[in-house]
Amino acid sequence: QFQVHSNIHNYVSETAFFRGSDGLYTDRINLFLAVNVADCIPVFMYDSKNKVVAGIHSGWKGTHKKIVSLTLATLTDNFNTKPENVYVYIGPGISVRNFEVGKDVYDLFEDDYKVVRDGKHYVDLKKDIYSRLLKQHVPSENIQVSKYCSFGDSDKFHSYRRDREKSGRMLGIIGMKA
């Protein structure tokens, strides 16, 4: 998947490489979805009743454009997914402590998801994603949020913001086995 920081998400019915997409979803068994990240937030969804999975790359642009909410709405429309049957993992990505942004990006987000510290602006992408899921009635006990920060936990994760061109990428995979 070649990700473009969008809210575009695609159904996957067979092994393929998607250009211009930041979310993938499938109901196919033994078809695994991969998401690349290096500070952006990986989000994985599983509808336990209808057997549907989604893998989402949610950077600040995708988070602002509501990719996670839109993907869940698509699952609801296409597979009759009910929020109470959805389990979500919000994976390791940059934390609010380290995600300094310009005022232009800061102003795009609601007050609940931003912090000013020492005159600098920060955004909490994980909290934004979590809150949107709650607003769509996914039970809090069905959502797990990684405590790890890709930037701060340098011994565990790649971070483009920290390492720039020398940064690698992390790969998250979700699928259902037969």
Number of C-alpha atoms within 10 A of each C-alpha: 17 12 18 15 21 21 24 19 22 16 14 18 12 11 9 9 11 15 10 16 19 27 31 23 27 24 20 17 14 12 18 20 24 20 25 21 25 25 25 26 28 28 25 28 24 24 23 14 12 15 17 20 26 30 29 31 30 31 25 24 16 22 23 20 17 18 24 28 17 15 22 22 17 17 24 14 11 10 15 13 21 19 19 16 15 23 19 23 17 21 21 26 30 28 24 18 14 16 20 21 15 11 11 9 15 21 13 14 17 11 10 11 17 22 18 11 10 6 7 12 19 22 29 21 25 27 17 19 23 19 16 16 21 14 11 14 13 21 16 14 9 17 18 15 15 15 12 15 23 27 24 17 14 12 8 12 21 24 26 18 16 16 13 11 9 9 14 15 14 18 12 18 13 20 23 16 9 7
